[in-house]
């Protein structure tokens, strides 16, 4: 595996991280010693809600319709739970993350079935026009330079290719931002910024808030108040306790999703010119010009 990192990325997003220099024959750029997002990302075996598993599965089911017979790159793949499903449909799949511990989990599960690389999403180590589809799920807000990422996607995508994004809906009244996040983009912002780069954008909503359980509906105002007051904990252990309170029994996170992981409920089409306040998750399909 060829390690390629961006000094620009590290100096902006990880200024407080201790750094090492790679040997001269590899690179003279600075690379952080600590690249561990496991405190923010569920891996196989972690206790999670059924809704979390089903949300994760549905974003890959949705993406699969764009990936059949295509060359696909997943950026910020985490522990790789969706790589196997996409790989069953695509011609080829490459997957990447910035966290070596998460990549180790993915490699441990998949073995030599897929190639997992560690590199900077702002300077992808691929030639232009390399992929038909680029996936970025629940990670856009961790990127310190969203504009730079969009420009990179424009470079590595082939004409007519798609950038597929799934992201938490910041426009809900009880939205709570993730630790270490930089900037959240909703429907309006994604539409404006991607359209300015020549993408044709289409939006969908997943997990309608009107369909969540009674316990969640009752607790939404409590969550909103706790978020405003900074009372929601960041640790996975504390969040697990809150999930049990809000959702009840938890289930293990699977290492790999398949066609039977969740019901295949199609997402709902959304208008591209207004914010959405009815869904927990926003899907964005941004198509390059032919």
Buried (B, 14 or more C-beta within 10 A) or exposed (E): EEBBBBBBBBEBBBEEEEBEEEEEEEBEBBBBEEBEBBEBBBBBEBBBBEBBBBBBBBBBBBBBEBBEEBBBBBBBBBBBBBBBBBBEBBEEBBBBBBBBBBBBBBBEBBEEEBBBBBBBBBBBBBEEEBBBBBBBBBBBBBBBBBEBBBEBBBEBBBEEBBBBBBBBBBBBEBBBBEEEBBBBBBBBBBBEBBEEBEBEBBBBBBBBBEEBEEEBEEBBEEBBEBBEEEEBBEEBEEBBEBBEEBBEEBEEBBBBBEEEBBEEBEBBEBEBEEBBEBBBBBBBBBBBEE
